[in-house]
Every structure is written in C-alpha cells, then in structure tokens.
Amino acid sequence: MSIRVIGVDAYALGWVGVELRDGAFGRAVLASTLYEIVAGSSGASVIGVDIPLGMLPDRWRAADTLAADQLGPRRGSVFRVPPRAVWQEAEFTTANRLCRELTGAGLSRQSWALRPKLLEANAIWERHPGLLFEAHPEVSFRTMAGEPLQYAKKTWTGQARRRELLARNGIVLPDQIGPAGQAPPDDILDAAAVAWSAHRMATGAALSHPSPPEENNGSKIAIWY
C-alpha cells in the first residue's frame, strides 16, 4: 500500500502543504486554515507541521533548546515556546508579563504573532492523537545535509541548497505546482522538508529532540526529524 504523508508550513496568508507518496512529490496545496488541510488529507498516515505542538505548565520546552543547539548559524530559526498559560492570555502585554513571572524571560512579538496558528494546530493535535506531529524544517535539512546549513533559506544560495537536498532524498519539486506556487519559495521548501520528516515518521525512521520526548499529561512533546 502506498504511504501518503503531508508536510505543512505556516505562512503569512495561511498554510502551505506538500504531500509525498512513497517519499516522492505528489502535490502541493494552499489553505487558509490547517483544518482544511487535515479535512482533505484522507489516506495520509501522518501530517507534520512546522508549529509547536504541546506546551509545558511552567517552563520552556527542552525540544527547542536541543534543536537550536544542532543548527549552528540557523539556530535563530527556532524560538523557545513559553508555558501553556502564556498562550491563553489575550494580549501581548499580559502574556509577556506572565512569561517573565513563570520563566524569568520575556516573550518576543515574533513568537506571539504565531499564537492563532499555534492554538489552531494544538486543538487539532489534541483532538486527533497520532495524526499530527511537530517537525522543524531546518532540523530536517540539517539531518539531510549531515551538518548545519550555512546560508539562510531566503537567499538564492540557501534555496538552491535546500532544493538540492530534497532532490537527493527523492523529493523533486516541479517548477509548476499549481495554486500553491503563490506561496513564498522558502515556505514551500519548508513544507517539503517537513514532509520528508513525515515520511520518516510513517516508516518508523524518525528521531526526536529530546529523546525520549518530554511528557505532559499523557502528551509527548518533541521536535521530530
């Protein structure tokens, strides 16, 4: 039976997904919500998402620190995920204050901007155990390359390197991918890298930061690759 998986990346206007069939490119999709991608994913073994899944009650997650430590010049692409209560605040000012109270450090506005997508993804993750898992594209690319990538994903050289790594691993992205081609190139590359990790997840080859994952109320929190 064919193994179908999807890798999803959040971007400014919503979500972009890349589906792999037996490890090779199948299709790319755009959606305004993650719910749309999940609803249209019938037959997919797993869906990897580049968004934090799972928060701890009173501290930072180990997954983010461990992943960042592996990325060298790309470590800034991983942000630390504050405790769950911080995300339940409605305003940045109160969320930032609570983050400082719980962890001793503040919350960046860049992290806070992800709140709507983070809450959406976590609601689906909790509702459909085993379907969604968290991945990080730079961790996936670093694993493919065997070393941290030197050039950022928005540079010409960085994008060429990432596309080369995907092709070397059987994921050849066509020049024409339909409506999904409206998404920024780096987000499509990120979705494809997450899909690569999703295929590893589906075939039992995936590893995680940390290993074993942290556990909280029965949920396993980790970045898989």
Order of alpha helices (4+ residues) and beta strands (2+ residues): beta-beta-beta-alpha-beta-alpha-alpha-alpha-alpha-alpha-beta-alpha-alpha-alpha-beta-beta
